[in-house]
Amino acid sequence: MIGNKFTAVNEIGSKSGFIDVPYVPGANSILDHLNTSYYHVHGKSFVYPDHSDAITLIAGSGAWDLTGSIIEVIPANAMSLSAFDLHWINIADISGNGEIQIDIFKGLGGSEVRIGATRSQRNTNQSRENANRIQIPQQVANERISCRLSDNTSGALSCAVSFEGHFYA
């Protein structure tokens, strides 16, 4: 850049550009950022599962036990339109009173990588079963998403989850 004028077309980019997934700082043009930002707000939205029951998660048996199973929520190849991200996790049917944490993972079974988490609770005075805002890195098309539940009780609480998100195309 010279003064306040761009000297190379690649700094401005093309009308069809998008930010790379995974994001690489400095690798994208101005239009890559603008297009991606537009679709972040106005991309085609989805719910998953769509017109189907939410996915049940079951915690391990001890307080904050991390031995509960990592359960697939969005199968590989289900989000094939384009890169996507998730903004809401809907939590329902918490089986008992206590605090819960839901860890969110990407990747194939046995090689999952944690990409986010959210917490909720249920008690005798109030049930907190609703949608929680989440923020995860943008995911490549066809990425598998799964979750694991843990809780602060000595039992093994369960809950049902579904996601709301959008595509970048």
C-alpha positions as CSV (number, residue, x, y, z in Angstrom):
1,M,0.0,0.0,0.0
2,I,1.3,3.5,-0.9
3,G,-0.3,6.3,1.1
4,N,-3.9,5.3,1.4
5,K,-4.2,3.6,-2.1
6,F,-3.9,-0.1,-2.8
7,T,-1.2,-0.9,-5.3
8,A,-2.1,-4.6,-6.1
9,V,-5.4,-6.1,-7.3
10,N,-4.8,-9.1,-5.1
11,E,-5.1,-6.9,-2.0
12,I,-8.7,-6.0,-3.2
13,G,-9.6,-9.4,-4.5
14,S,-12.5,-10.7,-6.6
15,K,-16.3,-10.5,-6.1
16,S,-16.4,-14.3,-5.5
17,G,-13.7,-14.5,-2.8
18,F,-14.1,-16.0,0.7
19,I,-11.9,-16.3,3.7
20,D,-9.9,-19.5,3.7
21,V,-10.9,-22.3,6.1
22,P,-9.0,-22.7,8.3
23,Y,-8.3,-19.0,8.6
24,V,-4.8,-17.9,7.8
25,P,-4.0,-14.3,8.9
26,G,-2.9,-12.1,6.0
27,A,-3.8,-14.6,3.3
28,N,-7.1,-13.0,2.3
29,S,-8.1,-10.0,0.3
30,I,-10.5,-7.2,1.3
31,L,-13.3,-8.6,-0.8
32,D,-12.7,-12.1,0.8
33,H,-13.4,-10.4,4.2
34,L,-16.4,-8.5,2.9
35,N,-18.1,-11.5,1.2
36,T,-17.5,-13.7,4.2
37,S,-18.9,-11.0,6.6
38,Y,-22.0,-10.7,4.4
39,Y,-22.7,-14.4,4.4
40,H,-21.9,-14.6,8.1
41,V,-25.0,-12.4,8.6
42,H,-27.1,-13.4,5.6
43,G,-26.0,-16.9,4.7
44,K,-28.6,-19.6,4.2
45,S,-29.5,-20.8,7.7
46,F,-30.1,-24.4,8.8
47,V,-31.2,-26.4,11.8
48,Y,-29.8,-29.9,12.5
49,P,-31.3,-32.3,12.9
50,D,-33.9,-30.9,10.5
51,H,-37.6,-32.0,11.2
52,S,-36.3,-34.8,13.4
53,D,-35.7,-35.4,17.1
54,A,-32.8,-33.8,18.9
55,I,-29.8,-35.9,19.7
56,T,-29.5,-37.3,23.3
57,L,-26.3,-36.9,25.2
58,I,-25.5,-38.8,28.4
59,A,-22.9,-37.6,30.9
60,G,-20.3,-39.9,32.7
61,S,-21.2,-41.0,36.2
62,G,-19.1,-38.7,38.3
63,A,-19.1,-35.0,38.9
64,W,-17.6,-33.3,35.9
65,D,-16.6,-36.7,34.6
66,L,-15.2,-36.7,31.1
67,T,-15.8,-40.3,30.3
68,G,-19.3,-39.7,28.8
69,S,-19.4,-40.6,25.1
70,I,-18.7,-38.2,22.4
71,I,-22.0,-38.4,20.4
72,E,-22.3,-37.4,16.7
73,V,-24.8,-34.6,16.2
74,I,-24.0,-33.6,12.6
75,P,-22.7,-36.5,10.5
76,A,-19.8,-36.1,8.1
77,N,-21.1,-35.0,4.6
78,A,-24.4,-33.7,6.0
79,M,-23.4,-30.0,5.5
80,S,-22.3,-30.3,1.9
81,L,-23.4,-26.9,0.5
82,S,-20.3,-25.0,1.7
83,A,-18.3,-23.9,4.7
84,F,-20.6,-23.3,7.7
85,D,-20.7,-22.3,11.3
86,L,-22.9,-22.8,14.3
87,H,-24.5,-20.0,16.4
88,W,-27.0,-21.7,18.6
89,I,-27.3,-25.0,20.5
90,N,-30.8,-25.9,21.6
91,I,-30.8,-27.7,24.9
92,A,-33.9,-29.7,25.9
93,D,-35.0,-32.5,28.3
94,I,-32.3,-32.1,30.9
95,S,-33.0,-35.2,33.0
96,G,-32.4,-33.8,36.5
97,N,-31.3,-30.8,38.6
98,G,-27.7,-29.6,38.3
99,E,-25.2,-27.7,36.1
100,I,-24.2,-29.2,32.7
101,Q,-21.5,-28.5,30.3
102,I,-21.6,-29.5,26.6
103,D,-18.3,-29.7,24.8
104,I,-18.5,-29.4,21.0
105,F,-16.1,-31.3,18.7
106,K,-15.2,-31.5,15.0
107,G,-13.6,-34.5,13.3
108,L,-14.1,-38.2,12.7
109,G,-14.8,-40.6,15.5
110,G,-11.8,-41.2,17.7
111,S,-9.9,-38.1,16.4
112,E,-12.3,-35.3,17.5
113,V,-10.9,-31.9,18.4
114,R,-12.7,-29.6,20.9
115,I,-13.9,-26.4,19.2
116,G,-16.3,-24.9,21.7
117,A,-18.4,-25.4,24.8
118,T,-21.4,-24.0,26.6
119,R,-23.1,-24.4,30.0
120,S,-26.6,-24.5,31.3
121,Q,-28.4,-25.7,34.4
122,R,-31.7,-27.0,35.8
123,N,-32.9,-26.6,39.4
124,T,-36.1,-27.1,41.4
125,N,-37.0,-23.4,41.0
126,Q,-36.3,-22.9,37.3
127,S,-35.6,-25.0,34.2
128,R,-33.0,-23.6,31.9
129,E,-33.8,-25.6,28.8
130,N,-33.4,-23.3,25.8
131,A,-31.1,-22.1,23.1
132,N,-27.5,-21.0,24.1
133,R,-25.4,-18.8,21.9
134,I,-22.2,-20.5,20.8
135,Q,-19.3,-19.4,18.7
136,I,-17.0,-21.8,16.9
137,P,-14.5,-21.4,14.1
138,Q,-15.9,-21.6,10.6
139,Q,-16.0,-25.3,9.5
140,V,-15.2,-26.7,6.1
141,A,-18.1,-28.3,4.1
142,N,-18.9,-31.8,5.2
143,E,-17.3,-31.5,8.6
144,R,-18.6,-33.9,11.3
145,I,-19.8,-32.2,14.6
146,S,-20.2,-34.1,17.9
147,C,-20.8,-33.3,21.5
148,R,-20.0,-34.7,25.0
149,L,-22.0,-33.9,28.2
150,S,-20.6,-33.6,31.7
151,D,-22.4,-32.4,34.8
152,N,-21.8,-31.5,38.5
153,T,-23.8,-34.4,40.0
154,S,-22.7,-37.8,41.0
155,G,-25.2,-39.4,38.7
156,A,-25.3,-39.2,34.9
157,L,-27.6,-36.5,33.6
158,S,-28.8,-36.5,30.0
159,C,-30.1,-33.8,27.7
160,A,-31.1,-33.5,24.0
161,V,-29.3,-31.0,21.6
162,S,-29.7,-29.6,18.2
163,F,-27.9,-26.8,16.3
164,E,-28.8,-23.7,14.4
165,G,-26.2,-22.2,12.0
166,H,-25.6,-20.9,8.5
167,F,-23.7,-21.6,5.3
168,Y,-21.1,-19.3,3.6
169,A,-22.6,-19.5,0.1
